[in-house]
Amino acid sequence: MEPVRWVYRTALTPVGHAVRAAVLRPVAQGVRVVGRSVRDALTSARDTVRQARADFRRMLFGEQRQPVPVDRRELRGPAARTLGSSTTALTKD
């Protein structure tokens, strides 16, 4: 068993490290670059299709109606509640 262990440690392990450094890492880096390029191309295509669909909708139905602004300020007067006033019977002054 000892000769097998010695061969593995002295011959096979350094060969494996060399293969990893010379072949596997550059291949992995190339795959990552290709993946990024494909992802960017798909994103660009998706944006183009989305814009074309929006233009087609505008052509068929016209511009969208603008939403009416809503007054969202707090209530004033008797309808408003504050921390200083209470509505329970036990704490009314």
Jmol script that loads the backbone (N, CA, C; Angstrom):
load data "model"
ATOM      1  N   MET A   1       0.821  -1.198   0.000  1.00  0.00           N
ATOM      2  CA  MET A   1       0.000   0.000   0.000  1.00  0.00           C
ATOM      3  C   MET A   1       0.860   1.256   0.000  1.00  0.00           C
ATOM      4  N   GLU A   2       1.987   1.201   0.645  1.00  0.00           N
ATOM      5  CA  GLU A   2       2.884   2.355   0.713  1.00  0.00           C
ATOM      6  C   GLU A   2       3.395   2.781  -0.661  1.00  0.00           C
ATOM      7  N   PRO A   3       3.754   1.870  -1.581  1.00  0.00           N
ATOM      8  CA  PRO A   3       4.195   2.311  -2.910  1.00  0.00           C
ATOM      9  C   PRO A   3       3.096   3.051  -3.679  1.00  0.00           C
ATOM     10  N   VAL A   4       1.855   2.635  -3.530  1.00  0.00           N
ATOM     11  CA  VAL A   4       0.743   3.297  -4.212  1.00  0.00           C
ATOM     12  C   VAL A   4       0.596   4.717  -3.679  1.00  0.00           C
ATOM     13  N   ARG A   5       0.688   4.857  -2.365  1.00  0.00           N
ATOM     14  CA  ARG A   5       0.577   6.169  -1.743  1.00  0.00           C
ATOM     15  C   ARG A   5       1.718   7.078  -2.219  1.00  0.00           C
ATOM     16  N   TRP A   6       2.925   6.524  -2.310  1.00  0.00           N
ATOM     17  CA  TRP A   6       4.084   7.306  -2.739  1.00  0.00           C
ATOM     18  C   TRP A   6       3.916   7.769  -4.189  1.00  0.00           C
ATOM     19  N   VAL A   7       3.459   6.890  -5.064  1.00  0.00           N
ATOM     20  CA  VAL A   7       3.254   7.243  -6.475  1.00  0.00           C
ATOM     21  C   VAL A   7       2.181   8.325  -6.588  1.00  0.00           C
ATOM     22  N   TYR A   8       1.117   8.176  -5.821  1.00  0.00           N
ATOM     23  CA  TYR A   8       0.037   9.162  -5.872  1.00  0.00           C
ATOM     24  C   TYR A   8       0.545  10.534  -5.440  1.00  0.00           C
ATOM     25  N   ARG A   9       1.298  10.566  -4.318  1.00  0.00           N
ATOM     26  CA  ARG A   9       1.781  11.840  -3.795  1.00  0.00           C
ATOM     27  C   ARG A   9       2.872  12.465  -4.656  1.00  0.00           C
ATOM     28  N   THR A  10       3.776  11.682  -5.159  1.00  0.00           N
ATOM     29  CA  THR A  10       4.926  12.257  -5.861  1.00  0.00           C
ATOM     30  C   THR A  10       4.708  12.426  -7.359  1.00  0.00           C
ATOM     31  N   ALA A  11       3.832  11.649  -7.956  1.00  0.00           N
ATOM     32  CA  ALA A  11       3.661  11.736  -9.410  1.00  0.00           C
ATOM     33  C   ALA A  11       2.283  12.245  -9.812  1.00  0.00           C
ATOM     34  N   LEU A  12       1.252  11.628  -9.288  1.00  0.00           N
ATOM     35  CA  LEU A  12      -0.094  11.958  -9.756  1.00  0.00           C
ATOM     36  C   LEU A  12      -0.598  13.307  -9.245  1.00  0.00           C
ATOM     37  N   THR A  13      -0.306  13.644  -8.014  1.00  0.00           N
ATOM     38  CA  THR A  13      -0.778  14.917  -7.468  1.00  0.00           C
ATOM     39  C   THR A  13      -0.182  16.101  -8.220  1.00  0.00           C
ATOM     40  N   PRO A  14       1.128  16.152  -8.452  1.00  0.00           N
ATOM     41  CA  PRO A  14       1.650  17.285  -9.229  1.00  0.00           C
ATOM     42  C   PRO A  14       1.111  17.332 -10.663  1.00  0.00           C
ATOM     43  N   VAL A  15       0.913  16.186 -11.283  1.00  0.00           N
ATOM     44  CA  VAL A  15       0.341  16.160 -12.631  1.00  0.00           C
ATOM     45  C   VAL A  15      -1.086  16.721 -12.598  1.00  0.00           C
ATOM     46  N   GLY A  16      -1.840  16.333 -11.601  1.00  0.00           N
ATOM     47  CA  GLY A  16      -3.209  16.847 -11.459  1.00  0.00           C
ATOM     48  C   GLY A  16      -3.237  18.351 -11.266  1.00  0.00           C
ATOM     49  N   HIS A  17      -2.312  18.874 -10.465  1.00  0.00           N
ATOM     50  CA  HIS A  17      -2.239  20.328 -10.258  1.00  0.00           C
ATOM     51  C   HIS A  17      -1.860  21.032 -11.558  1.00  0.00           C
ATOM     52  N   ALA A  18      -0.945  20.452 -12.319  1.00  0.00           N
ATOM     53  CA  ALA A  18      -0.547  21.058 -13.590  1.00  0.00           C
ATOM     54  C   ALA A  18      -1.704  21.060 -14.581  1.00  0.00           C
ATOM     55  N   VAL A  19      -2.444  19.954 -14.642  1.00  0.00           N
ATOM     56  CA  VAL A  19      -3.603  19.889 -15.540  1.00  0.00           C
ATOM     57  C   VAL A  19      -4.637  20.927 -15.129  1.00  0.00           C
ATOM     58  N   ARG A  20      -4.867  21.056 -13.824  1.00  0.00           N
ATOM     59  CA  ARG A  20      -5.836  22.041 -13.348  1.00  0.00           C
ATOM     60  C   ARG A  20      -5.399  23.455 -13.730  1.00  0.00           C
ATOM     61  N   ALA A  21      -4.125  23.761 -13.544  1.00  0.00           N
ATOM     62  CA  ALA A  21      -3.642  25.113 -13.831  1.00  0.00           C
ATOM     63  C   ALA A  21      -3.572  25.392 -15.329  1.00  0.00           C
ATOM     64  N   ALA A  22      -3.188  24.405 -16.129  1.00  0.00           N
ATOM     65  CA  ALA A  22      -2.965  24.642 -17.550  1.00  0.00           C
ATOM     66  C   ALA A  22      -4.220  24.465 -18.395  1.00  0.00           C
ATOM     67  N   VAL A  23      -5.167  23.610 -17.951  1.00  0.00           N
ATOM     68  CA  VAL A  23      -6.315  23.290 -18.794  1.00  0.00           C
ATOM     69  C   VAL A  23      -7.631  23.733 -18.160  1.00  0.00           C
ATOM     70  N   LEU A  24      -7.897  23.288 -16.962  1.00  0.00           N
ATOM     71  CA  LEU A  24      -9.233  23.482 -16.389  1.00  0.00           C
ATOM     72  C   LEU A  24      -9.533  24.937 -16.056  1.00  0.00           C
ATOM     73  N   ARG A  25      -8.592  25.654 -15.468  1.00  0.00           N
ATOM     74  CA  ARG A  25      -8.860  27.050 -15.124  1.00  0.00           C
ATOM     75  C   ARG A  25      -9.090  27.918 -16.354  1.00  0.00           C
ATOM     76  N   PRO A  26      -8.250  27.826 -17.399  1.00  0.00           N
ATOM     77  CA  PRO A  26      -8.542  28.637 -18.595  1.00  0.00           C
ATOM     78  C   PRO A  26      -9.876  28.271 -19.258  1.00  0.00           C
ATOM     79  N   VAL A  27     -10.213  26.991 -19.274  1.00  0.00           N
ATOM     80  CA  VAL A  27     -11.494  26.576 -19.852  1.00  0.00           C
ATOM     81  C   VAL A  27     -12.644  27.162 -19.039  1.00  0.00           C
ATOM     82  N   ALA A  28     -12.540  27.101 -17.710  1.00  0.00           N
ATOM     83  CA  ALA A  28     -13.594  27.649 -16.855  1.00  0.00           C
ATOM     84  C   ALA A  28     -13.726  29.149 -17.058  1.00  0.00           C
ATOM     85  N   GLN A  29     -12.616  29.843 -17.197  1.00  0.00           N
ATOM     86  CA  GLN A  29     -12.661  31.278 -17.427  1.00  0.00           C
ATOM     87  C   GLN A  29     -13.323  31.586 -18.773  1.00  0.00           C
ATOM     88  N   GLY A  30     -13.004  30.823 -19.788  1.00  0.00           N
ATOM     89  CA  GLY A  30     -13.635  31.006 -21.097  1.00  0.00           C
ATOM     90  C   GLY A  30     -15.126  30.759 -21.046  1.00  0.00           C
ATOM     91  N   VAL A  31     -15.537  29.741 -20.318  1.00  0.00           N
ATOM     92  CA  VAL A  31     -16.965  29.443 -20.183  1.00  0.00           C
ATOM     93  C   VAL A  31     -17.679  30.590 -19.471  1.00  0.00           C
ATOM     94  N   ARG A  32     -17.039  31.166 -18.452  1.00  0.00           N
ATOM     95  CA  ARG A  32     -17.651  32.299 -17.756  1.00  0.00           C
ATOM     96  C   ARG A  32     -17.806  33.502 -18.684  1.00  0.00           C
ATOM     97  N   VAL A  33     -16.804  33.769 -19.511  1.00  0.00           N
ATOM     98  CA  VAL A  33     -16.879  34.896 -20.448  1.00  0.00           C
ATOM     99  C   VAL A  33     -18.012  34.669 -21.450  1.00  0.00           C
ATOM    100  N   VAL A  34     -18.111  33.457 -21.979  1.00  0.00           N
ATOM    101  CA  VAL A  34     -19.185  33.135 -22.926  1.00  0.00           C
ATOM    102  C   VAL A  34     -20.543  33.263 -22.237  1.00  0.00           C
ATOM    103  N   GLY A  35     -20.635  32.803 -21.002  1.00  0.00           N
ATOM    104  CA  GLY A  35     -21.891  32.912 -20.251  1.00  0.00           C
ATOM    105  C   GLY A  35     -22.327  34.357 -20.072  1.00  0.00           C
ATOM    106  N   ARG A  36     -21.364  35.212 -19.739  1.00  0.00           N
ATOM    107  CA  ARG A  36     -21.693  36.634 -19.595  1.00  0.00           C
ATOM    108  C   ARG A  36     -22.166  37.230 -20.923  1.00  0.00           C
ATOM    109  N   SER A  37     -21.491  36.867 -21.993  1.00  0.00           N
ATOM    110  CA  SER A  37     -21.876  37.389 -23.310  1.00  0.00           C
ATOM    111  C   SER A  37     -23.281  36.944 -23.688  1.00  0.00           C
ATOM    112  N   VAL A  38     -23.588  35.682 -23.448  1.00  0.00           N
ATOM    113  CA  VAL A  38     -24.923  35.158 -23.760  1.00  0.00           C
ATOM    114  C   VAL A  38     -25.968  35.850 -22.900  1.00  0.00           C
ATOM    115  N   ARG A  39     -25.662  36.033 -21.613  1.00  0.00           N
ATOM    116  CA  ARG A  39     -26.612  36.699 -20.716  1.00  0.00           C
ATOM    117  C   ARG A  39     -26.863  38.139 -21.171  1.00  0.00           C
ATOM    118  N   ASP A  40     -25.803  38.843 -21.570  1.00  0.00           N
ATOM    119  CA  ASP A  40     -25.981  40.215 -22.058  1.00  0.00           C
ATOM    120  C   ASP A  40     -26.797  40.247 -23.347  1.00  0.00           C
ATOM    121  N   ALA A  41     -26.558  39.293 -24.246  1.00  0.00           N
ATOM    122  CA  ALA A  41     -27.313  39.237 -25.499  1.00  0.00           C
ATOM    123  C   ALA A  41     -28.784  38.951 -25.226  1.00  0.00           C
ATOM    124  N   LEU A  42     -29.066  38.038 -24.312  1.00  0.00           N
ATOM    125  CA  LEU A  42     -30.460  37.726 -23.979  1.00  0.00           C
ATOM    126  C   LEU A  42     -31.151  38.912 -23.321  1.00  0.00           C
ATOM    127  N   THR A  43     -30.437  39.627 -22.471  1.00  0.00           N
ATOM    128  CA  THR A  43     -31.012  40.815 -21.840  1.00  0.00           C
ATOM    129  C   THR A  43     -31.346  41.863 -22.888  1.00  0.00           C
ATOM    130  N   SER A  44     -30.434  42.062 -23.832  1.00  0.00           N
ATOM    131  CA  SER A  44     -30.681  43.034 -24.899  1.00  0.00           C
ATOM    132  C   SER A  44     -31.875  42.617 -25.756  1.00  0.00           C
ATOM    133  N   ALA A  45     -31.962  41.337 -26.086  1.00  0.00           N
ATOM    134  CA  ALA A  45     -33.086  40.847 -26.890  1.00  0.00           C
ATOM    135  C   ALA A  45     -34.396  41.001 -26.127  1.00  0.00           C
ATOM    136  N   ARG A  46     -34.385  40.714 -24.841  1.00  0.00           N
ATOM    137  CA  ARG A  46     -35.594  40.840 -24.028  1.00  0.00           C
ATOM    138  C   ARG A  46     -36.049  42.293 -23.980  1.00  0.00           C
ATOM    139  N   ASP A  47     -35.101  43.220 -23.809  1.00  0.00           N
ATOM    140  CA  ASP A  47     -35.466  44.638 -23.789  1.00  0.00           C
ATOM    141  C   ASP A  47     -36.016  45.095 -25.133  1.00  0.00           C
ATOM    142  N   THR A  48     -35.438  44.613 -26.216  1.00  0.00           N
ATOM    143  CA  THR A  48     -35.912  44.982 -27.548  1.00  0.00           C
ATOM    144  C   THR A  48     -37.331  44.477 -27.772  1.00  0.00           C
ATOM    145  N   VAL A  49     -37.600  43.224 -27.391  1.00  0.00           N
ATOM    146  CA  VAL A  49     -38.946  42.665 -27.553  1.00  0.00           C
ATOM    147  C   VAL A  49     -39.940  43.415 -26.680  1.00  0.00           C
ATOM    148  N   ARG A  50     -39.545  43.759 -25.470  1.00  0.00           N
ATOM    149  CA  ARG A  50     -40.435  44.497 -24.570  1.00  0.00           C
ATOM    150  C   ARG A  50     -40.786  45.860 -25.171  1.00  0.00           C
ATOM    151  N   GLN A  51     -39.789  46.532 -25.736  1.00  0.00           N
ATOM    152  CA  GLN A  51     -40.037  47.837 -26.358  1.00  0.00           C
ATOM    153  C   GLN A  51     -40.933  47.703 -27.592  1.00  0.00           C
ATOM    154  N   ALA A  52     -40.714  46.649 -28.387  1.00  0.00           N
ATOM    155  CA  ALA A  52     -41.552  46.431 -29.575  1.00  0.00           C
ATOM    156  C   ALA A  52     -42.996  46.156 -29.174  1.00  0.00           C
ATOM    157  N   ARG A  53     -43.196  45.384 -28.125  1.00  0.00           N
ATOM    158  CA  ARG A  53     -44.565  45.120 -27.660  1.00  0.00           C
ATOM    159  C   ARG A  53     -45.227  46.397 -27.170  1.00  0.00           C
ATOM    160  N   ALA A  54     -44.475  47.219 -26.440  1.00  0.00           N
ATOM    161  CA  ALA A  54     -45.033  48.482 -25.953  1.00  0.00           C
ATOM    162  C   ALA A  54     -45.396  49.390 -27.124  1.00  0.00           C
ATOM    163  N   ASP A  55     -44.545  49.452 -28.136  1.00  0.00           N
ATOM    164  CA  ASP A  55     -44.847  50.273 -29.314  1.00  0.00           C
ATOM    165  C   ASP A  55     -46.086  49.750 -30.042  1.00  0.00           C
ATOM    166  N   PHE A  56     -46.213  48.437 -30.142  1.00  0.00           N
ATOM    167  CA  PHE A  56     -47.378  47.837 -30.798  1.00  0.00           C
ATOM    168  C   PHE A  56     -48.658  48.157 -30.032  1.00  0.00           C
ATOM    169  N   ARG A  57     -48.609  48.050 -28.701  1.00  0.00           N
ATOM    170  CA  ARG A  57     -49.779  48.401 -27.884  1.00  0.00           C
ATOM    171  C   ARG A  57     -50.156  49.860 -28.075  1.00  0.00           C
ATOM    172  N   ARG A  58     -49.143  50.740 -28.087  1.00  0.00           N
ATOM    173  CA  ARG A  58     -49.418  52.164 -28.296  1.00  0.00           C
ATOM    174  C   ARG A  58     -50.034  52.409 -29.663  1.00  0.00           C
ATOM    175  N   MET A  59     -49.561  51.649 -30.673  1.00  0.00           N
ATOM    176  CA  MET A  59     -50.093  51.812 -32.016  1.00  0.00           C
ATOM    177  C   MET A  59     -51.564  51.379 -32.062  1.00  0.00           C
ATOM    178  N   LEU A  60     -51.900  50.291 -31.398  1.00  0.00           N
ATOM    179  CA  LEU A  60     -53.285  49.794 -31.433  1.00  0.00           C
ATOM    180  C   LEU A  60     -54.219  50.595 -30.546  1.00  0.00           C
ATOM    181  N   PHE A  61     -53.812  50.874 -29.325  1.00  0.00           N
ATOM    182  CA  PHE A  61     -54.730  51.433 -28.334  1.00  0.00           C
ATOM    183  C   PHE A  61     -54.452  52.887 -27.992  1.00  0.00           C
ATOM    184  N   GLY A  62     -53.399  53.454 -28.503  1.00  0.00           N
ATOM    185  CA  GLY A  62     -53.059  54.839 -28.173  1.00  0.00           C
ATOM    186  C   GLY A  62     -52.288  54.896 -26.860  1.00  0.00           C
ATOM    187  N   GLU A  63     -52.006  56.118 -26.462  1.00  0.00           N
ATOM    188  CA  GLU A  63     -51.253  56.321 -25.218  1.00  0.00           C
ATOM    189  C   GLU A  63     -52.105  55.927 -24.018  1.00  0.00           C
ATOM    190  N   GLN A  64     -51.441  55.503 -22.964  1.00  0.00           N
ATOM    191  CA  GLN A  64     -52.155  55.179 -21.731  1.00  0.00           C
ATOM    192  C   GLN A  64     -52.650  56.462 -21.085  1.00  0.00           C
ATOM    193  N   ARG A  65     -53.775  56.350 -20.398  1.00  0.00           N
ATOM    194  CA  ARG A  65     -54.270  57.506 -19.659  1.00  0.00           C
ATOM    195  C   ARG A  65     -53.371  57.741 -18.459  1.00  0.00           C
ATOM    196  N   GLN A  66     -53.109  58.998 -18.200  1.00  0.00           N
ATOM    197  CA  GLN A  66     -52.291  59.330 -17.036  1.00  0.00           C
ATOM    198  C   GLN A  66     -53.152  59.212 -15.789  1.00  0.00           C
ATOM    199  N   PRO A  67     -52.632  58.619 -14.726  1.00  0.00           N
ATOM    200  CA  PRO A  67     -53.429  58.496 -13.505  1.00  0.00           C
ATOM    201  C   PRO A  67     -53.719  59.869 -12.893  1.00  0.00           C
ATOM    202  N   VAL A  68     -54.912  59.987 -12.323  1.00  0.00           N
ATOM    203  CA  VAL A  68     -55.318  61.234 -11.691  1.00  0.00           C
ATOM    204  C   VAL A  68     -54.618  61.321 -10.338  1.00  0.00           C
ATOM    205  N   PRO A  69     -53.921  62.404 -10.063  1.00  0.00           N
ATOM    206  CA  PRO A  69     -53.254  62.499  -8.764  1.00  0.00           C
ATOM    207  C   PRO A  69     -54.274  62.568  -7.635  1.00  0.00           C
ATOM    208  N   VAL A  70     -53.972  61.877  -6.565  1.00  0.00           N
ATOM    209  CA  VAL A  70     -54.865  61.808  -5.418  1.00  0.00           C
ATOM    210  C   VAL A  70     -54.241  62.609  -4.288  1.00  0.00           C
ATOM    211  N   ASP A  71     -55.057  63.382  -3.607  1.00  0.00           N
ATOM    212  CA  ASP A  71     -54.572  64.154  -2.471  1.00  0.00           C
ATOM    213  C   ASP A  71     -54.413  63.195  -1.290  1.00  0.00           C
ATOM    214  N   ARG A  72     -53.199  62.914  -0.887  1.00  0.00           N
ATOM    215  CA  ARG A  72     -52.952  61.940   0.172  1.00  0.00           C
ATOM    216  C   ARG A  72     -52.459  62.593   1.466  1.00  0.00           C
ATOM    217  N   ARG A  73     -52.746  63.845   1.632  1.00  0.00           N
ATOM    218  CA  ARG A  73     -52.322  64.505   2.870  1.00  0.00           C
ATOM    219  C   ARG A  73     -53.150  64.015   4.041  1.00  0.00           C
ATOM    220  N   GLU A  74     -52.674  64.271   5.226  1.00  0.00           N
ATOM    221  CA  GLU A  74     -53.396  63.836   6.425  1.00  0.00           C
ATOM    222  C   GLU A  74     -54.679  64.644   6.598  1.00  0.00           C
ATOM    223  N   LEU A  75     -55.613  64.037   7.291  1.00  0.00           N
ATOM    224  CA  LEU A  75     -56.889  64.693   7.552  1.00  0.00           C
ATOM    225  C   LEU A  75     -56.689  65.853   8.514  1.00  0.00           C
ATOM    226  N   ARG A  76     -57.536  66.854   8.385  1.00  0.00           N
ATOM    227  CA  ARG A  76     -57.495  68.014   9.272  1.00  0.00           C
ATOM    228  C   ARG A  76     -58.839  68.106   9.995  1.00  0.00           C
ATOM    229  N   GLY A  77     -58.828  68.735  11.128  1.00  0.00           N
ATOM    230  CA  GLY A  77     -60.079  68.990  11.831  1.00  0.00           C
ATOM    231  C   GLY A  77     -60.559  67.803  12.633  1.00  0.00           C
ATOM    232  N   PRO A  78     -61.890  67.710  12.838  1.00  0.00           N
ATOM    233  CA  PRO A  78     -62.454  66.691  13.736  1.00  0.00           C
ATOM    234  C   PRO A  78     -62.257  65.258  13.235  1.00  0.00           C
ATOM    235  N   ALA A  79     -62.076  65.047  11.948  1.00  0.00           N
ATOM    236  CA  ALA A  79     -61.910  63.683  11.440  1.00  0.00           C
ATOM    237  C   ALA A  79     -60.512  63.144  11.736  1.00  0.00           C
ATOM    238  N   ALA A  80     -59.577  64.031  12.037  1.00  0.00           N
ATOM    239  CA  ALA A  80     -58.203  63.601  12.283  1.00  0.00           C
ATOM    240  C   ALA A  80     -58.026  63.149  13.718  1.00  0.00           C
ATOM    241  N   ARG A  81     -57.156  62.171  13.916  1.00  0.00           N
ATOM    242  CA  ARG A  81     -56.831  61.714  15.278  1.00  0.00           C
ATOM    243  C   ARG A  81     -55.383  62.061  15.543  1.00  0.00           C
ATOM    244  N   THR A  82     -55.103  62.446  16.748  1.00  0.00           N
ATOM    245  CA  THR A  82     -53.736  62.771  17.120  1.00  0.00           C
ATOM    246  C   THR A  82     -53.362  61.965  18.342  1.00  0.00           C
ATOM    247  N   LEU A  83     -52.102  61.970  18.688  1.00  0.00           N
ATOM    248  CA  LEU A  83     -51.659  61.240  19.882  1.00  0.00           C
ATOM    249  C   LEU A  83     -52.182  61.885  21.150  1.00  0.00           C
ATOM    250  N   GLY A  84     -52.444  63.182  21.112  1.00  0.00           N
ATOM    251  CA  GLY A  84     -52.879  63.877  22.316  1.00  0.00           C
ATOM    252  C   GLY A  84     -54.354  63.685  22.627  1.00  0.00           C
ATOM    253  N   SER A  85     -55.158  63.267  21.676  1.00  0.00           N
ATOM    254  CA  SER A  85     -56.587  63.111  21.938  1.00  0.00           C
ATOM    255  C   SER A  85     -56.939  61.634  21.996  1.00  0.00           C
ATOM    256  N   SER A  86     -57.945  61.303  22.765  1.00  0.00           N
ATOM    257  CA  SER A  86     -58.339  59.917  22.925  1.00  0.00           C
ATOM    258  C   SER A  86     -59.811  59.772  22.591  1.00  0.00           C
ATOM    259  N   THR A  87     -60.192  58.588  22.151  1.00  0.00           N
ATOM    260  CA  THR A  87     -61.610  58.363  21.830  1.00  0.00           C
ATOM    261  C   THR A  87     -62.256  57.377  22.786  1.00  0.00           C
ATOM    262  N   THR A  88     -61.501  56.859  23.748  1.00  0.00           N
ATOM    263  CA  THR A  88     -62.115  55.900  24.681  1.00  0.00           C
ATOM    264  C   THR A  88     -62.757  56.638  25.831  1.00  0.00           C
ATOM    265  N   ALA A  89     -63.799  56.060  26.439  1.00  0.00           N
ATOM    266  CA  ALA A  89     -64.543  56.700  27.505  1.00  0.00           C
ATOM    267  C   ALA A  89     -63.702  56.810  28.777  1.00  0.00           C
ATOM    268  N   LEU A  90     -62.792  55.914  29.018  1.00  0.00           N
ATOM    269  CA  LEU A  90     -62.023  55.916  30.260  1.00  0.00           C
ATOM    270  C   LEU A  90     -60.992  57.038  30.304  1.00  0.00           C
ATOM    271  N   THR A  91     -60.490  57.451  29.182  1.00  0.00           N
ATOM    272  CA  THR A  91     -59.435  58.457  29.213  1.00  0.00           C
ATOM    273  C   THR A  91     -59.898  59.818  28.736  1.00  0.00           C
ATOM    274  N   LYS A  92     -61.190  59.977  28.467  1.00  0.00           N
ATOM    275  CA  LYS A  92     -61.679  61.275  28.009  1.00  0.00           C
ATOM    276  C   LYS A  92     -61.630  62.257  29.139  1.00  0.00           C
ATOM    277  N   ASP A  93     -61.284  63.486  28.826  1.00  0.00           N
ATOM    278  CA  ASP A  93     -61.220  64.531  29.848  1.00  0.00           C
ATOM    279  C   ASP A  93     -62.523  65.257  29.972  1.00  0.00           C
TER     280      ASP A  93
END
end "model"
wireframe off; spacefill off
backbone 0.3
color backbone group
